[in-house]
Amino acid sequence: MSDEGRLVAGRYRLAEQIGRGGMGTVWRAEDEVLVRQVALKQLHAQPHLSDDELATLYERTRREARSAARVVHRNVVVVHDVVDDGGRPCIVMEYVPAITLGALLKEGDALPPEEVARIGVGMIAALRAAHAAGVLHRDIKPGNVLLGTDGRVVLTDFGIAHTAGTSTLTRTGEMVGSIDYMAPERIRGQKPGPASDLWSLGATLYQAVEGRPPFRRITPMETAYAIAVDPLEPMKQAGPLEPLIETLLAKNPEDRPSAEQTERALTASCSGGSTTVASPVRTHRPSESLQDEGPPTERNSGTEPLEPPTQRAGARARRRGRKRLALAAIVVAAVSAAAAVALSSTPRHHKDTSGARTSRPSPTPSYTPSPVPEGYHLVKDEQLGISFPVPDGWKAGQHASDEVTYTDSSRLAGITIGTVDPAGANPAAHFADIEANTKINYATYRRLRMQQTTFRGQPAAVWEFTFQGRVRVFRAIDLGYGREGGREYDIYLSAPDAKWDTYRPVFDNVRDAFITTG
Protein backbone atom coordinates (compact mmCIF):
# COMPACT_ATOMS: atom_id res chain seq x y z
CA MET A 1 0.00 0.00 0.00
CA SER A 2 1.30 3.44 -0.89
CA ASP A 3 2.39 5.73 1.93
CA GLU A 4 1.19 8.78 0.04
CA GLY A 5 -1.06 10.88 2.28
CA ARG A 6 0.08 9.16 5.47
CA LEU A 7 0.89 11.28 8.51
CA VAL A 8 4.33 10.70 10.07
CA ALA A 9 4.97 11.56 13.73
CA GLY A 10 1.60 13.27 13.89
CA ARG A 11 2.94 16.20 11.91
CA TYR A 12 4.39 15.47 8.46
CA ARG A 13 1.95 14.51 5.67
CA LEU A 14 3.64 12.51 2.87
CA ALA A 15 2.68 14.17 -0.42
CA GLU A 16 4.95 12.94 -3.23
CA GLN A 17 7.87 10.54 -3.61
CA ILE A 18 10.79 12.54 -4.99
CA GLY A 19 13.68 10.08 -4.63
CA ARG A 20 14.35 6.43 -3.94
CA GLY A 21 17.52 4.43 -3.33
CA GLY A 22 18.57 1.10 -1.94
CA MET A 23 18.31 2.23 1.68
CA GLY A 24 15.42 4.66 1.72
CA THR A 25 12.88 6.91 0.07
CA VAL A 26 12.70 10.69 0.11
CA TRP A 27 9.29 12.32 0.16
CA ARG A 28 8.03 15.81 -0.32
CA ALA A 29 5.85 16.32 2.73
CA GLU A 30 3.69 19.00 4.33
CA ASP A 31 4.62 20.17 7.81
CA GLU A 32 1.11 20.67 9.22
CA VAL A 33 2.39 22.52 12.28
CA LEU A 34 4.48 25.20 10.54
CA VAL A 35 2.57 24.94 7.23
CA ARG A 36 5.56 24.50 4.96
CA GLN A 37 6.96 21.94 2.54
CA VAL A 38 9.76 19.71 3.77
CA ALA A 39 11.71 16.70 2.49
CA LEU A 40 11.42 13.57 4.63
CA LYS A 41 13.91 10.71 4.31
CA GLN A 42 12.28 7.42 5.28
CA LEU A 43 14.28 4.20 5.68
CA HIS A 44 13.10 1.04 3.96
CA ALA A 45 12.27 -2.02 6.02
CA GLN A 46 15.34 -4.30 6.16
CA PRO A 47 14.06 -7.78 7.16
CA HIS A 48 17.35 -9.43 6.17
CA LEU A 49 19.32 -7.48 8.78
CA SER A 50 19.95 -8.67 12.31
CA ASP A 51 18.94 -6.57 15.30
CA ASP A 52 22.54 -5.39 15.69
CA GLU A 53 22.76 -4.44 12.03
CA LEU A 54 19.47 -2.57 12.23
CA ALA A 55 20.69 -0.70 15.28
CA THR A 56 23.83 0.31 13.36
CA LEU A 57 21.78 1.44 10.36
CA TYR A 58 19.46 3.51 12.51
CA GLU A 59 22.39 5.07 14.34
CA ARG A 60 23.93 6.01 10.99
CA THR A 61 20.70 7.73 10.06
CA ARG A 62 20.63 9.68 13.30
CA ARG A 63 24.29 10.54 12.79
CA GLU A 64 23.46 11.88 9.35
CA ALA A 65 21.02 14.27 10.95
CA ARG A 66 23.46 15.33 13.66
CA SER A 67 26.31 15.78 11.18
CA ALA A 68 24.29 17.76 8.68
CA ALA A 69 22.78 19.88 11.43
CA ARG A 70 26.29 20.97 12.46
CA VAL A 71 26.90 22.43 9.01
CA VAL A 72 25.07 25.69 8.40
CA HIS A 73 25.64 26.84 4.85
CA ARG A 74 23.61 27.77 1.78
CA ASN A 75 25.10 24.83 -0.15
CA VAL A 76 24.25 22.23 2.50
CA VAL A 77 20.70 20.97 2.96
CA VAL A 78 19.14 22.19 6.23
CA VAL A 79 18.03 19.50 8.72
CA HIS A 80 14.87 20.45 10.63
CA ASP A 81 14.03 17.39 12.69
CA VAL A 82 14.57 13.66 13.37
CA VAL A 83 11.44 11.64 14.18
CA ASP A 84 10.54 7.99 14.68
CA ASP A 85 8.15 6.23 12.33
CA GLY A 86 7.25 2.72 13.49
CA GLY A 87 10.60 2.45 15.28
CA ARG A 88 12.57 3.68 12.26
CA PRO A 89 14.23 7.11 12.31
CA CYS A 90 13.23 9.63 9.64
CA ILE A 91 15.12 12.81 8.81
CA VAL A 92 13.09 15.92 8.08
CA MET A 93 14.98 18.36 5.87
CA GLU A 94 14.61 21.53 3.90
CA TYR A 95 12.73 20.90 0.66
CA VAL A 96 14.79 21.97 -2.35
CA PRO A 97 12.94 21.83 -5.72
CA ALA A 98 15.76 20.25 -7.69
CA ILE A 99 17.09 17.49 -9.90
CA THR A 100 20.18 15.57 -8.86
CA LEU A 101 23.39 15.77 -10.81
CA GLY A 102 23.23 11.97 -10.96
CA ALA A 103 19.90 12.12 -12.80
CA LEU A 104 21.40 14.50 -15.37
CA LEU A 105 24.31 12.12 -15.97
CA LYS A 106 22.27 8.90 -15.82
CA GLU A 107 22.42 8.08 -19.53
CA GLY A 108 26.13 8.78 -19.86
CA ASP A 109 25.49 12.42 -20.67
CA ALA A 110 28.07 15.09 -19.88
CA LEU A 111 27.92 18.79 -19.12
CA PRO A 112 29.97 21.72 -20.47
CA PRO A 113 33.08 22.47 -18.38
CA GLU A 114 31.80 25.92 -17.43
CA GLU A 115 28.59 24.45 -15.98
CA VAL A 116 30.56 21.76 -14.17
CA ALA A 117 32.80 24.48 -12.72
CA ARG A 118 29.72 26.34 -11.46
CA ILE A 119 28.40 23.17 -9.81
CA GLY A 120 31.85 22.49 -8.39
CA VAL A 121 31.96 25.93 -6.75
CA GLY A 122 28.80 25.08 -4.81
CA MET A 123 30.09 21.62 -3.86
CA ILE A 124 33.44 22.83 -2.61
CA ALA A 125 31.78 25.63 -0.62
CA ALA A 126 29.65 22.96 1.08
CA LEU A 127 32.70 20.81 1.80
CA ARG A 128 34.66 23.72 3.23
CA ALA A 129 31.79 24.43 5.61
CA ALA A 130 31.50 20.74 6.56
CA HIS A 131 35.22 20.32 7.16
CA ALA A 132 35.32 23.53 9.22
CA ALA A 133 32.63 21.96 11.41
CA GLY A 134 34.70 18.79 11.78
CA VAL A 135 32.45 16.74 9.49
CA LEU A 136 33.62 14.45 6.69
CA HIS A 137 30.92 13.58 4.16
CA ARG A 138 32.48 10.31 2.87
CA ASP A 139 29.87 9.79 0.12
CA ILE A 140 30.33 12.63 -2.35
CA LYS A 141 28.78 11.51 -5.66
CA PRO A 142 26.49 12.93 -8.37
CA GLY A 143 23.38 11.45 -6.72
CA ASN A 144 24.01 13.53 -3.60
CA VAL A 145 24.26 16.86 -5.42
CA LEU A 146 20.99 18.75 -5.81
CA LEU A 147 20.70 21.30 -8.62
CA GLY A 148 17.97 23.71 -7.59
CA THR A 149 15.60 25.35 -10.03
CA ASP A 150 16.97 28.70 -8.83
CA GLY A 151 20.56 27.72 -9.69
CA ARG A 152 21.43 26.73 -6.15
CA VAL A 153 23.79 23.76 -5.68
CA VAL A 154 23.13 21.76 -2.52
CA LEU A 155 25.10 18.88 -1.03
CA THR A 156 22.90 16.36 0.76
CA ASP A 157 22.86 12.86 2.28
CA PHE A 158 25.41 12.93 5.06
CA GLY A 159 24.31 9.36 5.84
CA ILE A 160 27.82 7.97 6.36
CA ALA A 161 29.37 11.22 7.48
CA HIS A 162 31.91 11.02 10.25
CA THR A 163 32.29 13.70 12.88
CA ALA A 164 35.59 14.28 14.64
CA GLY A 165 35.46 12.77 18.11
CA THR A 166 32.82 10.12 17.37
CA SER A 167 33.35 6.39 17.07
CA THR A 168 33.23 4.57 13.76
CA LEU A 169 30.18 2.55 12.73
CA THR A 170 32.02 0.08 10.53
CA ARG A 171 33.57 -3.23 11.43
CA THR A 172 37.10 -4.20 10.47
CA GLY A 173 37.21 -4.87 6.73
CA GLU A 174 33.80 -3.25 6.13
CA MET A 175 33.47 -0.13 4.04
CA VAL A 176 30.46 2.05 3.34
CA GLY A 177 30.03 4.40 0.42
CA SER A 178 29.87 4.28 -3.37
CA ILE A 179 32.89 2.47 -4.80
CA ASP A 180 33.20 4.67 -7.94
CA TYR A 181 33.78 7.74 -5.77
CA MET A 182 35.82 6.19 -2.94
CA ALA A 183 39.33 7.61 -2.50
CA PRO A 184 42.36 5.29 -2.86
CA GLU A 185 43.28 5.57 0.83
CA ARG A 186 39.80 4.35 1.80
CA ILE A 187 40.13 1.45 -0.66
CA ARG A 188 43.39 0.52 1.08
CA GLY A 189 41.69 0.60 4.48
CA GLN A 190 43.46 3.77 5.64
CA LYS A 191 41.81 6.50 7.68
CA PRO A 192 40.04 9.07 5.49
CA GLY A 193 40.44 12.80 5.92
CA PRO A 194 39.25 15.99 4.19
CA ALA A 195 41.42 15.08 1.17
CA SER A 196 39.30 11.94 0.73
CA ASP A 197 36.20 14.08 0.19
CA LEU A 198 38.19 16.15 -2.32
CA TRP A 199 39.09 13.00 -4.27
CA SER A 200 35.38 12.13 -4.42
CA LEU A 201 34.69 15.67 -5.62
CA GLY A 202 37.27 15.12 -8.37
CA ALA A 203 35.61 11.84 -9.38
CA THR A 204 32.24 13.59 -9.52
CA LEU A 205 33.59 16.44 -11.65
CA TYR A 206 35.32 13.90 -13.93
CA GLN A 207 32.03 12.11 -14.55
CA ALA A 208 30.23 15.40 -15.11
CA VAL A 209 32.56 16.40 -17.97
CA GLU A 210 33.37 12.94 -19.38
CA GLY A 211 30.06 11.14 -18.87
CA ARG A 212 31.49 8.25 -16.82
CA PRO A 213 33.23 7.70 -13.48
CA PRO A 214 37.03 7.88 -13.82
CA PHE A 215 37.90 4.31 -12.80
CA ARG A 216 34.74 2.28 -13.42
CA ARG A 217 35.39 -1.29 -14.51
CA ILE A 218 33.13 -4.31 -15.08
CA THR A 219 33.00 -5.39 -11.44
CA PRO A 220 33.31 -3.52 -8.12
CA MET A 221 36.49 -5.49 -7.37
CA GLU A 222 38.10 -4.36 -10.61
CA THR A 223 36.97 -0.81 -9.91
CA ALA A 224 38.57 -0.94 -6.46
CA TYR A 225 41.82 -2.21 -8.00
CA ALA A 226 41.79 0.53 -10.63
CA ILE A 227 41.23 3.27 -8.04
CA ALA A 228 44.09 1.99 -5.90
CA VAL A 229 46.59 1.25 -8.67
CA ASP A 230 45.71 2.27 -12.23
CA PRO A 231 46.66 5.64 -13.73
CA LEU A 232 43.91 8.08 -14.65
CA GLU A 233 42.71 7.87 -18.24
CA PRO A 234 43.22 11.21 -20.02
CA MET A 235 40.18 13.45 -20.26
CA LYS A 236 38.78 14.46 -23.64
CA GLN A 237 36.10 16.99 -22.73
CA ALA A 238 37.26 18.63 -19.51
CA GLY A 239 38.82 21.67 -21.18
CA PRO A 240 40.22 24.10 -18.61
CA LEU A 241 39.10 21.85 -15.73
CA GLU A 242 41.50 19.06 -16.68
CA PRO A 243 44.50 20.16 -14.53
CA LEU A 244 42.34 20.57 -11.44
CA ILE A 245 40.45 17.28 -11.82
CA GLU A 246 43.65 15.40 -12.53
CA THR A 247 45.24 16.76 -9.37
CA LEU A 248 42.18 16.11 -7.21
CA LEU A 249 42.38 12.47 -8.31
CA ALA A 250 45.99 12.04 -7.19
CA LYS A 251 46.57 8.69 -5.46
CA ASN A 252 48.40 10.33 -2.56
CA PRO A 253 46.21 12.60 -0.39
CA GLU A 254 49.16 14.94 0.17
CA ASP A 255 49.35 15.60 -3.57
CA ARG A 256 45.79 16.93 -3.78
CA PRO A 257 45.02 20.64 -3.54
CA SER A 258 43.35 22.01 -0.44
CA ALA A 259 39.67 22.94 -0.39
CA GLU A 260 40.62 26.62 -0.54
CA GLN A 261 42.85 26.13 -3.58
CA THR A 262 40.17 24.03 -5.27
CA GLU A 263 37.57 26.72 -4.69
CA ARG A 264 39.85 29.40 -6.16
CA ALA A 265 40.51 27.30 -9.25
CA LEU A 266 36.83 26.52 -9.83
CA THR A 267 35.90 30.16 -9.37
CA ALA A 268 38.61 31.16 -11.83
CA SER A 269 37.30 28.61 -14.34
CA CYS A 270 33.79 30.04 -14.05
CA SER A 271 35.25 33.38 -15.16
CA GLY A 272 37.33 31.87 -17.95
CA GLY A 273 40.59 31.52 -16.02
CA SER A 274 42.97 28.59 -15.71
CA THR A 275 42.55 25.86 -13.10
CA THR A 276 46.24 24.96 -13.10
CA VAL A 277 46.69 26.99 -9.92
CA ALA A 278 44.39 24.59 -8.14
CA SER A 279 46.82 21.76 -7.94
CA PRO A 280 49.36 22.29 -5.25
CA VAL A 281 50.49 25.19 -7.51
CA ARG A 282 50.87 28.43 -5.66
CA THR A 283 53.65 30.77 -4.70
CA HIS A 284 56.43 31.07 -7.23
CA ARG A 285 59.76 32.68 -7.93
CA PRO A 286 60.98 35.19 -10.55
CA SER A 287 63.51 35.88 -14.98
CA GLU A 288 63.17 36.17 -18.58
CA SER A 289 65.03 33.65 -20.68
CA LEU A 290 65.41 29.94 -20.29
CA GLN A 291 68.90 30.36 -18.90
CA ASP A 292 67.80 33.07 -16.43
CA GLU A 293 64.25 32.06 -15.64
CA GLY A 294 65.40 28.75 -14.31
CA PRO A 295 62.91 26.18 -15.57
CA PRO A 296 64.25 23.00 -13.99
CA THR A 297 65.65 21.92 -17.34
CA GLU A 298 68.37 24.60 -17.10
CA ARG A 299 70.88 25.91 -14.58
CA ASN A 300 69.44 28.14 -11.91
CA SER A 301 70.47 31.77 -11.88
CA GLY A 302 72.07 31.35 -8.48
CA THR A 303 69.57 32.86 -6.07
CA GLU A 304 68.74 29.52 -4.45
CA PRO A 305 70.16 25.98 -4.64
CA LEU A 306 68.40 23.57 -6.96
CA GLU A 307 68.98 20.18 -8.47
CA PRO A 308 67.14 20.59 -11.77
CA PRO A 309 64.68 17.74 -12.36
CA THR A 310 66.33 16.76 -15.63
CA GLN A 311 69.88 16.61 -14.30
CA ARG A 312 70.22 12.90 -13.70
CA ALA A 313 73.68 12.43 -12.28
CA GLY A 314 72.92 13.23 -8.65
CA ALA A 315 69.95 10.88 -8.60
CA ARG A 316 71.57 7.83 -10.20
CA ALA A 317 73.37 6.48 -7.16
CA ARG A 318 70.34 7.08 -4.94
CA ARG A 319 67.99 5.20 -7.21
CA ARG A 320 70.17 2.09 -7.72
CA GLY A 321 69.00 -0.72 -5.55
CA ARG A 322 65.42 0.59 -5.32
CA LYS A 323 62.96 -2.23 -4.78
CA ARG A 324 60.31 -2.96 -7.36
CA LEU A 325 56.86 -1.59 -6.63
CA ALA A 326 54.90 -4.11 -4.56
CA LEU A 327 51.94 -4.00 -6.91
CA ALA A 328 50.52 -7.30 -5.78
CA ALA A 329 50.40 -6.09 -2.18
CA ILE A 330 48.40 -3.05 -3.21
CA VAL A 331 45.97 -5.27 -5.07
CA VAL A 332 45.44 -7.46 -2.02
CA ALA A 333 44.92 -4.42 0.20
CA ALA A 334 42.45 -2.88 -2.22
CA VAL A 335 40.44 -6.05 -2.58
CA SER A 336 40.35 -6.95 1.12
CA ALA A 337 39.31 -3.44 2.07
CA ALA A 338 36.53 -3.35 -0.51
CA ALA A 339 35.07 -6.81 0.06
CA ALA A 340 37.44 -9.01 2.07
CA VAL A 341 37.79 -11.50 -0.76
CA ALA A 342 40.91 -12.76 -2.54
CA LEU A 343 41.84 -11.71 -6.05
CA SER A 344 44.75 -12.66 -8.20
CA SER A 345 47.76 -10.46 -7.55
CA THR A 346 49.00 -10.66 -11.13
CA PRO A 347 50.01 -7.12 -12.11
CA ARG A 348 48.03 -5.49 -14.88
CA HIS A 349 49.48 -3.58 -17.77
CA HIS A 350 48.54 0.06 -17.29
CA LYS A 351 47.37 2.34 -20.01
CA ASP A 352 49.86 4.98 -21.05
CA THR A 353 48.38 8.22 -19.76
CA SER A 354 50.94 10.28 -21.66
CA GLY A 355 49.27 9.21 -24.89
CA ALA A 356 52.16 6.97 -25.86
CA ARG A 357 51.57 3.59 -27.46
CA THR A 358 51.58 0.64 -25.13
CA SER A 359 52.28 -3.03 -25.64
CA ARG A 360 52.88 -6.12 -23.54
CA PRO A 361 56.51 -6.16 -22.42
CA SER A 362 58.73 -8.51 -24.37
CA PRO A 363 62.46 -9.12 -24.57
CA THR A 364 62.58 -7.41 -27.96
CA PRO A 365 59.79 -4.81 -28.13
CA SER A 366 58.46 -4.05 -31.58
CA TYR A 367 57.17 -0.62 -32.55
CA THR A 368 56.97 1.69 -35.52
CA PRO A 369 57.83 5.33 -34.76
CA SER A 370 55.66 8.00 -36.36
CA PRO A 371 57.05 9.84 -39.38
CA VAL A 372 58.62 13.26 -38.89
CA PRO A 373 55.74 15.78 -38.81
CA GLU A 374 55.51 18.69 -41.21
CA GLY A 375 57.34 21.72 -39.84
CA TYR A 376 59.92 19.54 -38.05
CA HIS A 377 63.33 18.22 -39.00
CA LEU A 378 65.08 15.09 -37.75
CA VAL A 379 68.17 15.45 -35.59
CA LYS A 380 70.55 12.62 -34.69
CA ASP A 381 72.84 12.38 -31.71
CA GLU A 382 75.45 9.68 -32.15
CA GLN A 383 76.81 10.12 -28.63
CA LEU A 384 73.43 9.38 -27.04
CA GLY A 385 72.36 6.94 -29.74
CA ILE A 386 69.06 8.68 -30.50
CA SER A 387 67.22 10.56 -33.23
CA PHE A 388 64.09 12.66 -32.87
CA PRO A 389 62.18 15.48 -34.61
CA VAL A 390 62.65 19.12 -33.63
CA PRO A 391 60.47 22.03 -34.77
CA ASP A 392 62.01 24.06 -37.54
CA GLY A 393 63.73 27.11 -36.06
CA TRP A 394 64.55 25.49 -32.72
CA LYS A 395 68.25 25.62 -31.91
CA ALA A 396 70.55 23.24 -30.07
CA GLY A 397 71.31 24.37 -26.55
CA GLN A 398 73.35 22.68 -23.86
CA HIS A 399 74.81 19.25 -24.62
CA ALA A 400 76.13 17.04 -21.87
CA SER A 401 77.36 13.47 -21.92
CA ASP A 402 73.88 12.27 -20.96
CA GLU A 403 71.44 14.84 -22.40
CA VAL A 404 70.80 17.34 -25.17
CA THR A 405 68.45 20.34 -25.28
CA TYR A 406 66.77 22.29 -28.09
CA THR A 407 64.98 25.61 -27.49
CA ASP A 408 62.67 27.86 -29.49
CA SER A 409 63.58 31.41 -30.53
CA SER A 410 62.18 32.93 -27.33
CA ARG A 411 64.33 30.57 -25.24
CA LEU A 412 61.30 30.16 -22.98
CA ALA A 413 60.45 26.68 -24.24
CA GLY A 414 62.78 23.73 -24.56
CA ILE A 415 62.83 20.01 -25.27
CA THR A 416 65.46 17.91 -23.51
CA ILE A 417 66.37 14.28 -24.19
CA GLY A 418 68.28 12.67 -21.35
CA THR A 419 69.60 9.19 -20.62
CA VAL A 420 70.41 7.19 -17.51
CA ASP A 421 72.68 4.16 -17.84
CA PRO A 422 72.03 1.70 -16.34
CA ALA A 423 68.27 2.05 -15.90
CA GLY A 424 66.63 1.12 -12.62
CA ALA A 425 63.53 -0.95 -11.97
CA ASN A 426 61.17 1.85 -13.01
CA PRO A 427 61.64 5.51 -14.02
CA ALA A 428 59.05 6.44 -11.37
CA ALA A 429 61.63 5.71 -8.67
CA HIS A 430 64.13 7.90 -10.50
CA PHE A 431 61.62 10.75 -10.77
CA ALA A 432 60.65 10.38 -7.12
CA ASP A 433 64.29 10.73 -6.06
CA ILE A 434 64.71 13.94 -8.05
CA GLU A 435 61.37 15.29 -6.88
CA ALA A 436 62.22 14.75 -3.22
CA ASN A 437 65.33 16.90 -3.55
CA THR A 438 63.53 19.49 -5.66
CA LYS A 439 60.81 19.95 -3.04
CA ILE A 440 63.46 20.82 -0.46
CA ASN A 441 65.42 23.25 -2.61
CA TYR A 442 62.80 24.71 -4.91
CA ALA A 443 59.79 25.98 -2.98
CA THR A 444 57.73 26.92 -6.04
CA TYR A 445 57.72 23.41 -7.50
CA ARG A 446 54.24 21.82 -7.53
CA ARG A 447 53.43 18.36 -8.85
CA LEU A 448 50.51 17.90 -11.24
CA ARG A 449 50.89 14.16 -11.72
CA MET A 450 53.34 11.30 -11.29
CA GLN A 451 52.08 8.11 -12.91
CA GLN A 452 53.55 4.74 -13.77
CA THR A 453 52.74 3.42 -17.23
CA THR A 454 54.41 1.58 -20.10
CA PHE A 455 55.92 2.91 -23.31
CA ARG A 456 56.95 0.71 -26.20
CA GLY A 457 56.65 -2.34 -24.00
CA GLN A 458 58.97 -1.06 -21.29
CA PRO A 459 58.38 0.31 -17.77
CA ALA A 460 57.68 4.03 -17.94
CA ALA A 461 56.53 6.98 -15.88
CA VAL A 462 55.00 10.37 -16.67
CA TRP A 463 55.80 13.33 -14.44
CA GLU A 464 54.10 16.70 -14.90
CA PHE A 465 54.58 19.79 -12.73
CA THR A 466 54.67 23.58 -12.60
CA PHE A 467 57.11 26.11 -11.17
CA GLN A 468 57.45 29.90 -11.08
CA GLY A 469 60.08 31.77 -13.00
CA ARG A 470 60.94 35.38 -12.25
CA VAL A 471 58.22 36.61 -14.59
CA ARG A 472 55.86 33.75 -15.40
CA VAL A 473 54.65 30.29 -14.42
CA PHE A 474 56.15 27.37 -16.32
CA ARG A 475 54.81 23.88 -16.87
CA ALA A 476 56.79 20.76 -17.68
CA ILE A 477 56.18 17.14 -18.63
CA ASP A 478 58.72 14.31 -18.52
CA LEU A 479 58.31 10.80 -19.93
CA GLY A 480 60.93 8.30 -18.79
CA TYR A 481 61.11 4.71 -20.00
CA GLY A 482 63.58 1.83 -19.96
CA ARG A 483 64.11 -1.70 -18.69
CA GLU A 484 66.30 -2.38 -15.67
CA GLY A 485 69.88 -3.12 -16.67
CA GLY A 486 69.46 -1.30 -19.98
CA ARG A 487 69.29 2.42 -20.62
CA GLU A 488 66.57 4.84 -19.49
CA TYR A 489 65.48 7.55 -21.92
CA ASP A 490 63.75 10.73 -20.72
CA ILE A 491 61.80 13.07 -22.99
CA TYR A 492 61.20 16.40 -21.26
CA LEU A 493 59.41 19.58 -22.34
CA SER A 494 59.10 22.83 -20.38
CA ALA A 495 57.28 25.96 -21.57
CA PRO A 496 55.27 28.92 -20.24
CA ASP A 497 52.09 27.63 -18.64
CA ALA A 498 50.05 30.34 -20.39
CA LYS A 499 51.08 28.88 -23.76
CA TRP A 500 51.02 25.23 -22.76
CA ASP A 501 48.40 24.29 -25.36
CA THR A 502 50.72 25.70 -28.06
CA TYR A 503 53.84 23.86 -26.92
CA ARG A 504 52.42 20.55 -25.66
CA PRO A 505 52.15 19.11 -29.24
CA VAL A 506 55.94 19.39 -29.47
CA PHE A 507 56.27 16.83 -26.71
CA ASP A 508 53.77 14.51 -28.40
CA ASN A 509 55.52 14.73 -31.77
CA VAL A 510 58.99 14.17 -30.31
CA ARG A 511 57.77 11.22 -28.26
CA ASP A 512 55.93 9.55 -31.12
CA ALA A 513 58.83 9.80 -33.59
CA PHE A 514 61.64 9.19 -31.08
CA ILE A 515 64.13 6.49 -32.18
CA THR A 516 66.97 4.82 -30.30
CA THR A 517 69.87 3.99 -32.57
CA GLY A 518 72.48 2.85 -30.10
NORDAJO-V514913 format. One record per backbone hydrogen bond with DSSP energy under -1.0 kcal/mol. CO is the residue of the C=O (numbers start at 0). NH is the residue of the N-H. Records with the same first field share a line. If there is no record, write none. Layout:
CO = NH  NH
This chain:
2 = 5
5 = 13
7 = 10  11
10 = 31
11 = 7
12 = 29
13 = 4
15 = 27
18 = 25
22 = 43
23 = 20
24 = 41
25 = 17  18
26 = 39
27 = 14  15
28 = 37
29 = 12
30 = 34  35
35 = 30
37 = 28
38 = 92
39 = 26
40 = 90
41 = 24
45 = 48
49 = 53
50 = 54
51 = 55
52 = 56
53 = 57
54 = 58
55 = 59
56 = 60
57 = 61
58 = 62
59 = 63
60 = 64
61 = 65
62 = 66
63 = 67
64 = 68
65 = 69
67 = 70
72 = 75
74 = 154
77 = 93
80 = 91
82 = 89
84 = 87
87 = 84
89 = 82
90 = 40
91 = 79  80
92 = 38
96 = 148
98 = 146
99 = 103
100 = 104
104 = 107
111 = 115
112 = 116
113 = 117
114 = 118
115 = 119
116 = 120
117 = 121
118 = 122
119 = 123
120 = 124
121 = 125
122 = 126
123 = 127
124 = 128
125 = 129
126 = 130
127 = 131
128 = 132
129 = 134
130 = 133
133 = 163
135 = 161
140 = 143
141 = 101  144
143 = 155
144 = 100
145 = 153
146 = 98
147 = 150
151 = 147
153 = 145
154 = 76
157 = 160
161 = 135
162 = 165
170 = 173
177 = 180
178 = 181
182 = 186
183 = 187
184 = 189
185 = 188
192 = 195
193 = 197
194 = 198
195 = 199
196 = 200
197 = 201
198 = 202
199 = 203
200 = 204
201 = 205
202 = 206
203 = 207
204 = 208
205 = 209
206 = 210
207 = 110
218 = 222
219 = 223
220 = 224
221 = 225
222 = 226
223 = 227
224 = 228
237 = 240
238 = 241
240 = 244
241 = 245
242 = 246
243 = 247
244 = 248
246 = 249
251 = 254
252 = 255
257 = 261
258 = 262
259 = 263
260 = 264
261 = 265
262 = 266
263 = 267
264 = 268
265 = 269
266 = 270
267 = 272
268 = 271
274 = 277
275 = 278
278 = 280
285 = 469
288 = 292
289 = 293
294 = 297
295 = 309
307 = 310
311 = 314  315
314 = 318
315 = 319
318 = 321
324 = 326
325 = 329
326 = 330
327 = 331
328 = 332
329 = 333
330 = 334
331 = 335
332 = 336
333 = 337
334 = 338
350 = 352
351 = 354
356 = 455
372 = 375
374 = 391
376 = 389
378 = 387
380 = 384  385
384 = 516  517
385 = 380
386 = 514
387 = 378
389 = 376
390 = 393
394 = 406
397 = 404
401 = 418
402 = 399
403 = 416
404 = 396
405 = 414
406 = 394
407 = 410
410 = 289
412 = 407
413 = 493
414 = 405
415 = 491
416 = 403
417 = 489
419 = 487
422 = 484
425 = 428
426 = 430
427 = 431
428 = 432
429 = 433
430 = 434
431 = 435
432 = 436
433 = 437
434 = 438
435 = 439
436 = 440
437 = 441
441 = 444
445 = 465
448 = 463
450 = 461
452 = 459
454 = 457
457 = 454
458 = 481
459 = 452
460 = 479
461 = 450
462 = 477
463 = 447  448
464 = 475
465 = 445
466 = 473
471 = 468
472 = 496
473 = 466
474 = 494
475 = 464
476 = 492
477 = 462
478 = 490
479 = 460
480 = 488
482 = 485
485 = 422
487 = 419
488 = 480
489 = 417
490 = 478
491 = 415
492 = 476
493 = 413
494 = 474
495 = 498
496 = 499
498 = 502
499 = 503
502 = 505
503 = 507
504 = 508
505 = 509
506 = 510
507 = 511
508 = 512
511 = 369
514 = 386
